Amino acid sequence: MTREPADPGAGEPRAAPPLPAAPDTHQKAAQVNLDGQKYGTFAEIGAGQEVARWFFRVGGAAGTVAKTISAYDMRVSDAIYGSSKRYVSRERLTTMLKYEYELLLERLDAERGAGTTFFVFADTVAARSYSHPLDSNGWLGIRFQAAPRAAPSEIIAHVLMLDRENLQQQEALGILGVNLVHAALFHHGDPHSVIGSLLDGLSSKRVAVDMIKFSGPAFEGVDNRLMSLLLVQHGMAEAAMFSAGGEVVQASEVLYKQAVLVERGRFRPVTRVTHDMLSYALAQFRDGASAGDPAPVVLMEMTLQDLAHGEDIDHQDFLARVDLLGALGWMVLISGYFEYYKLASYLSRHTRGRIGIVMGVPSLLDLLDEQYYADLDGGLLESIGRLFKSDLKLFVYPMRKPEDGSVITAETVEVPMKLRHLYAHLREHGYVVPIRDSKEEDLRITTDEVLELIQLGRPGWEDMVPAEVAGVIRERKLFGYPGAIEGGPARGG
């Protein structure tokens, strides 16, 4: 599909032709080129100029492309965008977008700004190569106007390129970039659709999108925490992470070379037991640190299974839990990992520091239940090997038996006879660590009981949760607290 180049400054904007319900990459690039209102710059570092190449391939790029640039040499890149600690980073991407966007407006806004929506697409990528044979990843984004002379909006994303060959990774990056440009320019009014179209023509076996952020006037009211959840729900990412303040982050930004302590739970709501488990485990985890080590990163993890009510995930309920964890100053990890060894693998990919996982005795028994590892050739033993291959320890909090009130610890728990030698080995070598301190009087507290009391408006639940948690639940009317508006929005981050 080709046409003669047009004078980009002449005539009225051309109407974009209608497209099939599921346009391919060629059709998407052509639709952008045939819309005379859209005009922009492509700045790409690493893996070739694969995105810009699509717009030249389909024809009519003169109506769309103001400039392409690829500053591969570090000194050249620094001369244009300034120095950066890491060249494949969010920092470098945002600098590229800002610089190129301001330059585009400086040169062209006076002449054609009244009838043009300007955009800049940028990526900075480390694709597989002779000098970089390991993990391949990159940052890509687009800054664009939703209407002529409107303030810019922006989408940025972090991607993992999973193909084994460099040429395949380049191809995947080109398709992904076209998908992002097309979705931002034509479907920015529906962020769900933007996410749903990112892997058109690809699959999660070729590309993972583990972080995305929407900002600017076109995305007013968009909660990026929900967008992160959608990435995991759609299988585009194994996990997503955001700060206590609700800022979406990419795992390597936060975990790089850091010690990490993770507590998994439903957090519906956080109880005194939840809080005590983390506090006591954190104290013991810090005991193993070397002098001068920074404080460990603490993550509160929720799996998709923990979030689901039947088949669905209630987004407002999800935000209520995240609001509560954020109010306590904790970062949140959303994952699709049911098995702990998969969580351990995820963490070890992003840090070489120590890893600790906090759990109660019931979770320890689940971890040792063979029925969950039928898909592994080596069964339970293989899962244990994968779990502890890094510098990882399990910190185990006691439980109270409901039948007789007795307290069970990691030292007194009874495991199946055939696993006793294995469990003794894990204990002896310090892989399973009993949490020394506990408040036995609080072990009777369950999240289900607290939630029921909150929803029924009955007293007593306030004494079962930390004071800060009670205050947040009352103030924001979370978890069905009397006076809550059904289906009303939780506070966004």
C-alpha positions in Angstrom: 0.0 0.0 0.0 1.7 3.2 -1.2 0.9 6.7 -2.2 2.7 9.8 -3.4 4.2 11.9 -0.7 2.1 15.0 0.2 3.2 18.4 1.3 2.9 18.0 5.1 1.9 21.6 5.5 -0.7 21.9 2.8 -4.4 21.3 2.6 -7.0 20.1 5.1 -6.3 17.1 7.3 -7.3 13.9 5.5 -9.9 11.7 7.0 -8.6 8.4 8.3 -10.1 5.4 6.3 -12.1 2.9 8.3 -10.3 -0.3 9.4 -11.3 -3.9 10.0 -12.2 -4.8 13.6 -8.7 -6.3 14.1 -6.2 -4.3 12.0 -2.7 -5.8 11.6 0.5 -3.9 12.0 0.6 -2.8 8.3 -2.9 -1.4 8.6 -2.3 0.4 11.8 0.8 2.1 10.5 -1.1 3.1 7.3 -3.9 4.6 9.3 -1.5 6.8 11.2 0.2 7.9 7.9 -3.2 8.6 6.2 -4.3 10.9 9.0 -2.9 14.3 8.1 -3.5 15.7 11.5 -1.0 13.5 13.3 2.7 14.5 12.9 5.7 13.5 15.0 9.2 12.4 15.8 10.6 8.9 16.3 13.7 8.6 18.6 15.0 5.1 19.0 18.1 3.7 20.7 19.0 0.0 20.5 17.6 -2.8 18.3 17.5 -0.5 15.2 14.8 2.0 14.1 12.2 -0.8 14.0 9.2 1.3 14.8 9.9 4.1 12.4 10.7 1.6 9.7 7.0 0.4 9.7 5.8 3.9 8.9 8.2 4.1 6.0 7.4 0.6 4.8 3.6 1.2 4.4 4.0 4.4 2.4 2.9 8.0 3.1 5.4 8.6 5.9 6.0 12.1 4.7 2.6 13.0 6.1 3.5 11.6 9.5 7.2 11.6 10.2 8.8 14.9 11.0 12.1 13.3 12.0 13.7 10.0 13.0 16.8 9.9 15.1 18.9 7.1 16.6 21.7 8.3 18.9 23.5 5.0 19.4 26.9 6.3 20.5 26.8 7.2 24.3 28.7 10.4 23.8 26.4 11.5 21.0 23.4 10.5 23.2 24.7 12.4 26.1 25.4 15.5 24.0 21.7 15.5 22.9 19.9 14.3 26.1 22.4 14.8 28.9 24.2 12.1 30.9 22.4 9.2 32.5 23.5 6.5 35.0 21.7 3.9 32.9 20.9 4.2 29.2 18.1 1.7 29.2 16.0 3.3 31.9 12.9 5.3 32.6 15.1 8.3 33.2 16.6 8.2 29.7 13.2 7.5 28.1 11.5 10.5 29.8 14.4 12.8 28.9 14.1 11.7 25.2 10.4 12.3 25.1 10.6 15.7 26.8 13.6 16.9 24.6 12.1 15.8 21.3 8.6 17.0 22.1 9.8 20.5 23.0 12.0 20.7 20.0 9.1 19.6 17.7 6.9 22.3 19.0 9.6 24.9 18.9 10.2 24.3 15.2 6.7 23.5 13.9 4.0 24.8 16.3 3.8 28.3 14.9 3.4 27.1 11.4 1.0 24.2 11.7 0.1 23.8 15.4 -3.5 25.0 14.9 -4.4 22.0 12.7 -1.9 19.3 14.0 -1.7 17.0 16.9 2.0 16.5 17.5 3.5 13.4 19.0 6.9 11.9 19.9 7.6 8.1 20.1 10.8 7.0 21.9 12.4 3.8 23.0 15.7 2.8 24.6 16.3 -0.9 24.4 19.0 -3.5 25.1 18.2 -6.3 22.6 20.1 -9.6 22.5 23.6 -9.2 20.9 27.1 -10.6 21.0 27.9 -8.1 23.8 24.5 -8.5 25.5 23.5 -12.2 25.4 21.3 -12.2 28.5 18.0 -10.6 29.4 16.7 -8.2 26.8 14.5 -5.3 27.9 13.6 -1.8 27.1 11.5 1.3 27.8 9.2 2.8 25.2 6.7 5.6 25.3 4.8 8.2 23.5 4.0 11.8 24.3 1.1 13.2 22.3 -1.6 15.8 22.0 -5.2 14.6 22.0 -6.2 17.8 20.2 -4.3 20.6 18.4 -2.3 22.7 20.9 -3.6 20.6 23.9 -1.3 19.9 26.8 0.6 16.6 26.2 -0.4 13.3 27.5 1.9 10.3 27.9 2.1 6.5 28.0 5.4 4.8 29.1 6.0 1.1 29.4 8.7 -1.3 30.3 9.0 -4.5 28.2 10.9 -7.7 28.3 11.7 -9.2 24.9 11.7 -13.0 25.2 12.7 -14.1 21.7 16.0 -15.9 21.5 17.3 -14.3 18.4 18.1 -10.6 17.8 16.2 -10.3 14.6 13.1 -11.7 16.2 13.4 -9.2 19.1 13.8 -6.4 16.6 10.6 -7.5 14.8 8.7 -7.8 18.0 9.8 -4.3 19.1 8.6 -2.8 15.8 5.2 -4.4 16.1 4.8 -3.4 19.8 5.8 0.2 19.0 3.3 0.5 16.2 0.6 -0.9 18.5 1.5 1.7 21.1 1.5 4.6 18.7 -1.8 3.6 17.1 -3.5 3.0 20.4 -2.4 6.3 21.9 -3.4 8.3 18.9 -6.7 6.6 18.1 -7.9 4.9 21.4 -6.6 7.1 24.2 -10.1 7.6 25.4 -10.2 3.9 26.4 -7.1 2.9 28.4 -8.4 -0.7 28.7 -8.4 -0.9 24.9 -4.9 0.5 24.8 -3.6 -2.3 27.0 -5.6 -4.9 25.2 -4.1 -4.0 21.9 -0.4 -3.8 22.9 0.3 -7.4 22.0 -1.7 -7.5 18.7 0.3 -9.6 16.3 2.5 -10.8 19.2 2.1 -13.1 22.2 3.1 -13.2 25.8 5.8 -15.8 24.8 7.5 -13.1 22.8 7.0 -9.9 24.8 6.0 -9.1 28.4 4.9 -5.7 29.5 5.5 -5.5 33.2 5.0 -1.8 33.8 2.7 0.8 32.2 1.9 4.4 33.2 -0.7 6.8 31.8 -0.5 10.5 32.5 -1.7 13.8 31.3 -5.1 15.4 30.5 -6.2 12.6 28.1 -6.0 10.1 31.0 -7.5 12.2 33.8 -9.1 9.9 36.3 -7.1 6.8 35.2 -5.8 4.9 38.2 -2.5 3.3 37.1 -2.8 0.7 39.8 -5.8 -0.7 38.0 -3.8 -0.6 34.8 -1.0 -2.6 36.5 -3.6 -5.1 37.6 -4.9 -5.5 34.1 -1.4 -6.3 32.8 -1.3 -9.3 35.2 -4.9 -10.3 34.6 -4.3 -10.4 30.8 -1.2 -12.4 31.1 1.0 -9.6 29.7 3.1 -9.5 32.9 3.8 -12.0 35.6 3.7 -9.3 38.3 3.3 -5.6 38.7 4.5 -3.3 41.5 3.7 0.1 42.9 4.9 2.3 45.7 3.1 3.2 48.9 2.0 6.4 47.2 0.5 4.5 44.3 3.3 5.2 41.8 3.7 2.3 39.3 7.3 1.1 39.3 9.4 -1.5 37.5 10.8 -4.2 39.6 14.5 -3.7 38.7 14.2 0.0 39.6 13.3 -0.9 43.1 15.0 -4.2 43.8 18.3 -3.9 42.0 21.0 -5.2 44.5 18.5 -4.8 47.4 17.6 -7.2 50.1 13.8 -8.0 49.9 11.3 -9.2 52.4 7.9 -10.3 51.1 4.7 -11.0 53.0 1.8 -12.7 51.0 -1.8 -12.2 52.1 -5.3 -11.1 51.2 -5.0 -8.0 53.5 -8.8 -7.8 53.6 -8.1 -6.1 55.9 -4.6 -5.9 57.6 -5.0 -7.4 61.1 -2.7 -7.2 64.1 -1.4 -10.6 63.3 -0.5 -9.5 59.7 1.3 -6.5 61.2 3.1 -8.5 63.9 4.3 -11.2 61.4 6.0 -8.5 59.3 7.4 -6.5 62.2 9.0 -9.5 64.0 10.2 -11.1 60.7 11.7 -7.8 59.6 13.7 -7.5 62.9 15.2 -11.0 62.4 15.8 -10.3 58.7 17.8 -7.2 59.6 19.9 -9.3 62.0 21.4 -11.0 59.0 22.5 -7.8 57.3 26.1 -6.6 57.1 27.1 -3.3 58.6 26.2 -0.5 56.3 23.6 -2.4 54.3 20.6 -0.3 53.3 17.2 -1.1 54.8 15.5 -4.0 53.0 12.7 -3.4 50.5 9.4 -4.6 52.0 6.7 -5.9 49.6 3.2 -6.9 50.5 2.2 -9.4 47.8 -1.3 -10.3 46.6 -1.8 -13.0 44.1 -4.7 -13.0 41.5 -6.2 -15.9 43.5 -6.1 -13.7 46.7 -7.9 -11.0 44.8 -10.6 -13.0 43.1 -14.2 -13.4 44.2 -15.3 -16.4 42.3 -14.3 -15.7 38.7 -14.0 -11.9 38.9 -11.8 -9.4 40.6 -13.7 -6.5 42.3 -11.6 -3.5 41.3 -12.9 -1.3 44.1 -12.2 -4.0 46.7 -8.7 -4.3 45.2 -8.1 -0.5 45.5 -9.4 -0.6 49.1 -6.7 -3.1 50.0 -4.0 -1.2 48.2 -5.1 2.1 49.8 -4.8 0.4 53.2 -1.3 -1.0 52.6 -0.2 2.3 51.1 -1.5 4.2 54.2 0.8 2.0 56.2 3.8 2.9 54.0 4.1 -0.5 52.3 4.8 -1.2 48.7 2.5 -3.6 46.9 3.3 -6.5 44.5 0.5 -8.1 42.4 1.4 -11.4 40.9 0.1 -14.4 39.1 2.3 -16.7 41.2 0.5 -19.3 43.2 3.6 -21.4 43.9 6.2 -19.8 46.1 9.1 -21.0 43.9 7.8 -18.9 41.1 7.8 -15.9 43.3 11.3 -16.7 44.4 12.4 -16.9 40.7 10.9 -13.5 40.0 12.6 -11.8 42.9 16.0 -13.4 42.2 15.8 -12.1 38.5 15.7 -8.6 39.8 18.1 -8.6 42.8 21.2 -10.4 44.0 20.5 -9.4 47.5 19.0 -11.6 50.3 15.4 -12.6 50.0 13.0 -13.4 52.8 9.4 -14.6 52.6 7.1 -14.2 55.6 4.4 -16.8 56.2 2.3 -18.5 58.8 2.4 -22.2 59.7 -0.7 -22.9 57.5 1.1 -21.5 54.5 4.2 -23.5 55.3 2.1 -26.7 55.3 0.6 -25.7 52.0 4.1 -25.2 50.6 4.9 -28.8 51.6 1.8 -30.2 50.1 2.7 -32.5 47.1 -0.6 -32.0 45.3 0.4 -28.5 44.2 3.4 -29.7 42.2 1.9 -32.4 39.9 3.1 -30.3 36.8 6.7 -30.6 37.8 8.6 -33.7 36.8 10.5 -33.6 40.1 7.3 -32.8 42.1 7.8 -31.3 45.6 11.6 -31.9 45.6 12.0 -29.9 42.4 9.9 -27.1 43.8 12.0 -27.0 47.0 15.2 -26.9 44.9 13.9 -24.0 42.8 12.7 -22.1 45.9 15.9 -22.2 47.8 18.5 -22.0 45.0 18.9 -18.3 45.8 19.9 -16.8 49.2 16.3 -17.2 50.4 14.8 -17.9 53.9 11.3 -18.5 55.0 10.3 -16.7 58.2 7.4 -18.6 59.8 5.0 -17.2 62.3 3.1 -19.4 64.8 -0.6 -20.3 64.6 -3.2 -21.3 67.2 -5.2 -24.5 66.6 -8.9 -23.7 66.8 -9.7 -27.1 68.2 -7.8 -26.8 71.5 -6.1 -23.4 71.5 -2.6 -24.9 71.4 0.1 -22.9 69.6 2.1 -24.5 66.7 5.4 -23.1 65.6 7.9 -23.9 62.8 9.7 -26.0 65.4 6.7 -28.0 66.6 4.7 -28.3 63.4 4.0 -31.9 62.3 4.8 -32.6 58.7 4.0 -35.9 56.9 6.3 -38.7 57.9 8.0 -39.0 54.5 8.9 -35.3 54.6 10.4 -35.2 58.1 14.0 -35.7 57.0 13.6 -33.0 54.3 12.0 -30.6 56.7 14.7 -31.3 59.3 17.3 -30.5 56.6 15.6 -27.2 55.8 15.5 -26.2 59.5 19.0 -27.3 60.2 20.5 -25.3 57.4 18.5 -22.2 58.2 16.2 -22.1 55.2 13.1 -22.2 57.5 13.4 -19.7 60.3 10.9 -19.6 63.2 9.9 -16.1 64.0 11.1 -15.7 67.6 8.6 -13.2 68.9 4.8 -13.4 68.7 1.7 -12.2 70.5 -0.1 -15.4 71.4 -3.2 -13.5 72.5 -3.6 -12.2 69.0 -3.3 -15.5 67.2 -7.1 -16.0 67.5 -7.7 -13.1 65.1 -8.7 -14.0 61.6 -9.3 -11.6 58.6 -12.7 -13.2 57.9 -14.0 -12.4 61.4 -12.7 -8.8 61.2 -14.3 -8.3 57.8 -17.6 -9.7 59.0 -17.7 -7.4 62.0 -16.9 -4.4 59.8 -19.6 -5.2 57.3 -22.2 -5.9 60.0 -21.3 -2.6 61.8 -20.6 -4.5 65.0 -18.0 -3.3 67.5 -14.8 -5.1 68.4 -13.0 -5.2 65.1 -11.1 -2.0 65.9 -9.2 -3.9 68.6 -8.2 -6.6 66.1 -6.4 -4.3 63.7 -3.6 -1.7 64.1 -4.9 1.7 65.1 -3.8 3.3 61.8 -5.7 0.6 59.9 -8.9 1.3 61.9 -8.6 5.0 61.2 -8.2 4.5 57.5 -11.1 2.1 57.3 -13.4 4.5 59.1 -12.2 7.6 57.2 -12.5 6.0 53.8 -15.3 3.7 54.6 -13.5 0.6 53.2 -14.6 -3.0 53.0 -18.4 -2.2 53.4 -17.9 -0.1 56.5 -21.4 1.5 57.3 -21.9 4.5 55.2 -19.8 3.3 52.3 -21.3 4.0 48.8 -21.7 0.7 47.0 -19.5 0.6 44.0 -18.0 4.0 44.9 -14.4 4.6 44.1 -11.6 4.0 46.5 -9.0 6.7 46.8 -6.7 6.6 43.8 -2.9 6.6 44.0 
